[in-house]
Amino acid sequence: MRGEQRDTARAPARGHTGAVNLVTLADITAAADRIAGHAVRTPLVPAPWADRPLWIKPESLQPVGAFKIRGAYNAVASIEPGRRERGVVAYSSGNHAQAVAYAAKAFGVPAWIVVPHDTPAVKVEATRSYGAEVVLVGTGERESKAYEIVERQDATLVPPFDDPHVIAGQGTIGLEIVADLPEVDLVLLPVSGGGLIAGVAAAVKALRPQAQVWAVEPELAADTAASLARGELVSWPVEDRNRTIADGLRSQPSPLTFAHQRALVDGIVTVSEDEIRSAVAVLARRAHLVAEPSGAVTTAAVLHHADELPAGRTVAVLSGGNIDPDVLAELLRV
């Protein structure tokens, strides 16, 4: 589904969606204080090669190579110290894994990270480099194994997106965007589990209500587009979602993140696999930025679906740059 714009007249009021409490600007501001000194305040990089006023926000510059450090560190920092000492557990396709491992090392606590066996080696090795114990499992087994470890170790689970502290941490990106470009008209974000767009949308809409926030999703994992179109969560089989090269965008929204999307997100556009691949190459060649496929989808939307997007000053969030070197070399040869 391409260029779908939600019916704002029927969207739930901001700050409240049924029984779900949305993350607030105060939550996000508190998160910014907690993560200061650990997450990089990434710049807005002008993209004069684009056909619109465009800035790239490269979260690939974070210590773990992706935005996930923001939410993970805020979540770990928010655990009561005595409880935190028992350790943390996470399940992830890679970037959240590294972020939780980084935060655990910063606090000097154990970490067990459950990842699928097909996670890119660069992400697995990086997670281990922070001292975490990496547990490799089969497709669709991450969550059950993580809960098993939580029970056995009496540790605390740090979810990849379904957690208010994680969402608030990701929302600090929105604070920075509005501070650096007060007249921003459009913010583009990759969407999967939904924690990133939930937090950023909450911040942007609170600080600049007239700005639009749009999601970008791979066509081969377009469960969010289907859910927004129907007004309720639509599940796609994991085998279908795993077809996309964007390995960080294979999760599905939770009721919490979907409530934020229904209340705060203005539209969604989907991009093809070829468009994602070409965007990785464009970012490397024209912007001199390394992007993993998941991080390149927003640029793909600008390059290939500009006519479906609102006009104006646009920020495309490049969510991460943890790409296998061999895959990057292959994409650059095209």
Summary of the structure (lengths in Angstrom):
residues: 334
radius of gyration: 18.2
end to end distance: 26.5
largest distance: 54.1
contacts: 1300
relative contact order: 0.18
helix: 47%
strand: 16%
